[in-house]
Amino acid sequence: MVNFSTIALMSKKKKKTPSNVIAINKKAGYEYSFLEDFEAGLSLLGWEVKSLRQVKVQFNDSYVFIRNGEAQLIGTHITPLLSASTHIETDPMRPRKLLMHKKEINHLIGAIERKGLTLVPRKLYWKAGKIKLKLSLAKGKNIHDKRMTEKNRDWSRDKQRLLKENR
């Protein structure tokens, strides 16, 4: 016998909306402290966009390199689909050009050369039907900074447990 009230409750649950985030570089938050964020478009081929729709990307060992006034994303592995055309040579590790304004690139070049900062890619996501990359000017953390970050994270986790137990 079917219980119609449970079926009605199941149908009223809201369905999850798909997230616009494709990939996040979680390791970067542990290795660097972020100073300033930027958004850049990516120059991609058709098969790369299709692979990103299926979230076939490895993003952790990526970095941004500026050469000849152009910013490039290096080290991102986008796995080609099995249905990719055979007459197109698919290189999953090719450098991908970042689409940014010249003024932004000049600002980044100045910060990297003068202050010794690093450009770190943090997140790939969809925005208005286009793939965007969130990158940050970052300063590398020392060992004691990493320990302090971990200590603060543990303390906030313990604090939440204590508050939850006292309710």
C-alpha positions as CSV (number, residue, x, y, z in Angstrom):
1,M,0.0,0.0,0.0
2,V,1.3,3.4,-1.0
3,N,1.3,6.2,1.5
4,F,0.2,9.3,-0.5
5,S,1.2,11.8,2.2
6,T,4.9,10.8,2.0
7,I,4.7,11.0,-1.8
8,A,3.2,14.5,-1.5
9,L,6.0,15.6,0.9
10,M,8.7,14.2,-1.4
11,S,7.3,16.1,-4.4
12,K,7.3,19.4,-2.4
13,K,11.0,19.3,-1.6
14,K,13.0,21.9,-3.5
15,K,15.3,20.6,-6.1
16,K,18.9,21.7,-5.9
17,T,19.9,24.3,-8.4
18,P,23.1,23.4,-10.2
19,S,26.1,25.3,-8.9
20,N,28.0,27.6,-11.3
21,V,31.4,26.5,-9.8
22,I,33.4,24.1,-11.9
23,A,36.5,23.7,-9.8
24,I,38.2,25.2,-6.7
25,N,41.8,25.2,-5.8
26,K,41.6,24.4,-2.1
27,K,45.3,23.9,-1.7
28,A,46.0,27.5,-2.5
29,G,44.2,28.7,0.6
30,Y,46.7,26.7,2.7
31,E,49.8,27.8,0.8
32,Y,49.1,31.5,0.2
33,S,47.5,34.5,1.9
34,F,45.4,36.4,-0.7
35,L,45.6,40.2,-1.1
36,E,43.6,41.1,-4.2
37,D,41.2,39.2,-6.5
38,F,40.7,39.5,-10.2
39,E,38.3,37.9,-12.7
40,A,39.5,36.8,-16.1
41,G,37.9,35.0,-19.1
42,L,39.5,32.0,-20.7
43,S,40.3,31.4,-24.4
44,L,39.2,27.8,-24.9
45,L,38.5,25.3,-27.7
46,G,35.1,23.7,-28.2
47,W,36.1,20.3,-26.8
48,E,37.5,22.0,-23.6
49,V,34.2,23.8,-23.0
50,K,32.3,20.5,-23.3
51,S,34.7,18.8,-20.9
52,L,34.3,21.6,-18.4
53,R,30.5,21.2,-18.6
54,Q,31.1,17.6,-17.4
55,V,33.7,18.8,-14.8
56,K,36.6,16.9,-16.2
57,V,39.3,19.2,-15.0
58,Q,42.2,19.0,-12.5
59,F,43.0,22.4,-11.2
60,N,45.3,22.0,-8.1
61,D,48.7,22.4,-9.7
62,S,47.9,25.4,-11.9
63,Y,49.6,28.7,-11.9
64,V,49.3,31.9,-13.9
65,F,52.3,33.2,-15.9
66,I,52.6,36.6,-17.6
67,R,54.7,36.5,-20.8
68,N,54.9,39.2,-23.6
69,G,52.0,41.2,-22.0
70,E,49.7,38.2,-22.0
71,A,48.5,36.2,-19.0
72,Q,48.4,32.4,-19.4
73,L,47.0,29.6,-17.2
74,I,49.5,26.8,-17.1
75,G,49.2,23.4,-15.5
76,T,45.4,22.9,-15.8
77,H,44.5,19.4,-17.1
78,I,41.3,19.3,-19.0
79,T,40.5,15.7,-19.9
80,P,39.3,15.3,-23.5
81,L,36.0,13.7,-24.1
82,L,35.8,10.3,-25.8
83,S,33.5,11.8,-28.4
84,A,36.0,14.5,-29.3
85,S,36.7,14.8,-33.0
86,T,39.6,12.7,-34.3
87,H,40.9,15.3,-36.7
88,I,41.6,17.8,-33.9
89,E,44.7,17.1,-31.8
90,T,43.6,17.4,-28.1
91,D,46.4,18.6,-25.7
92,P,44.9,18.5,-22.2
93,M,47.9,20.4,-20.7
94,R,48.2,23.3,-23.2
95,P,48.6,26.8,-21.9
96,R,45.4,28.8,-22.0
97,K,45.3,32.5,-22.6
98,L,43.5,34.6,-20.0
99,L,41.3,37.4,-21.3
100,M,42.0,40.6,-19.2
101,H,42.2,44.3,-19.8
102,K,45.7,45.6,-20.5
103,K,45.5,47.9,-17.5
104,E,44.8,44.9,-15.2
105,I,47.7,43.0,-16.7
106,N,50.1,45.9,-16.2
107,H,48.9,46.2,-12.6
108,L,49.7,42.5,-12.1
109,I,53.1,42.8,-13.7
110,G,54.0,45.7,-11.4
111,A,52.8,43.8,-8.3
112,I,54.7,40.7,-9.2
113,E,58.0,42.4,-10.1
114,R,58.1,45.0,-7.3
115,K,56.5,43.3,-4.4
116,G,57.4,39.7,-5.1
117,L,53.8,38.5,-5.2
118,T,52.4,35.4,-7.0
119,L,49.4,35.0,-9.2
120,V,47.3,32.0,-8.0
121,P,44.2,30.7,-9.8
122,R,41.5,30.0,-7.2
123,K,38.3,29.1,-8.9
124,L,36.8,28.2,-12.3
125,Y,33.1,29.0,-12.7
126,W,30.3,29.9,-15.1
127,K,29.1,33.5,-15.4
128,A,26.5,34.5,-18.0
129,G,27.3,31.4,-20.1
130,K,31.0,32.1,-20.2
131,I,33.8,30.4,-18.2
132,K,35.6,32.7,-15.8
133,L,38.7,32.3,-13.7
134,K,39.1,33.9,-10.3
135,L,42.7,34.6,-9.7
136,S,44.4,36.3,-6.8
137,L,47.6,38.2,-6.1
138,A,49.0,36.2,-3.2
139,K,51.9,36.1,-0.8
140,G,53.3,32.7,0.2
141,K,52.8,31.7,3.8
142,N,55.6,30.7,6.0
143,I,55.5,27.5,8.1
144,H,54.4,29.4,11.3
145,D,51.6,31.2,9.3
146,K,50.4,27.8,8.1
147,R,50.4,26.5,11.6
148,M,48.5,29.5,12.8
149,T,45.8,29.1,10.1
150,E,45.4,25.4,11.1
151,K,45.2,26.3,14.8
152,N,42.5,29.0,14.1
153,R,40.5,26.5,12.0
154,D,40.7,23.9,14.7
155,W,39.6,26.4,17.4
156,S,36.6,27.6,15.3
157,R,35.6,23.9,14.8
158,D,35.9,23.2,18.5
159,K,34.0,26.4,19.3
160,Q,31.1,25.3,17.0
161,R,31.0,21.9,18.7
162,L,30.8,23.4,22.2
163,L,28.0,25.8,21.1
164,K,26.1,22.9,19.6
165,E,26.5,20.8,22.7
166,N,25.3,23.5,25.0
167,R,22.0,24.1,23.2
